[in-house]
Amino acid sequence: GKRCIANSLRTLIQSRRGKTWTLELSAELVSLITRFTDELMEQALTQKILTLVSQINVNNEFDKLQKARGLGNEKHRKEVSDLIKECRQSLAESLFAWTCQSPLSKDDTLLLIDYLEKVTLEADGSLDPVNLALLMALLYCFDVSFLEQGTEDRQDLMHQLPLLIEKQYIAAIHCRLQETRPWKLPGMQATVRLAWALYLRVISQLPV
């Protein structure tokens, strides 16, 4: 059930109107999906996704199933593990797809930064695919390259940018990223700061 909900959420968000792609859907359907997902976002969708990604893990779910005697043989355990991992991945990709189409609000961007600050590497030294998707989601929040492309809906998209509609957006994000407290992964912190610096430089040169 959780996997189906997560996958459906990702598909809906991928169908939104936005700055990166368009699907072969009617304008009426895209408008309906965009309004519906906007309502979800207004109901703390970002916070819910980040909370679920933090709470759902194979060990916790296995413990619950073990207590309920819901775990079978090795094959069944592998299938359950794959389902749990897919659910987390779909949730993270939902947030990534959102930011590909439109940036997060100031408060949601700060929530994502708070989450990434605590991320650690896997035992083999790699970054978990879920956390990689969430890192890319934050980097897409700072992407304004579409403003330089001169597309037909450039003006509409431009006036949806948090930096234009939220007065404290730049100050709040800048203050948060300049805090001296180190992240669990200094390399990730440096990557985000670099992306933010490039973002500030680009928007300073745009006639917005």
Secondary structure, 3 states (H helix, E strand, C coil): CHHHHHHHHHHHHHCCCCCCCCCCCCHHHHHHHHHHHHHHHHCCHHHHHHHHHHHCCHHHHHHHHHHCCCCCCHHHHHHHHHHHHHHHHHHHHHHHHHHHHCCCCHHHHHHHHHHHHCCCCCCCCCCCHHHHHHHHHHHHHCCCHHHHCCCCCHHHHHCCCHHHHCCCHHHHHHHHHCCCCCCCCHHHHHHHHHHHHHHHHHHHCCCC
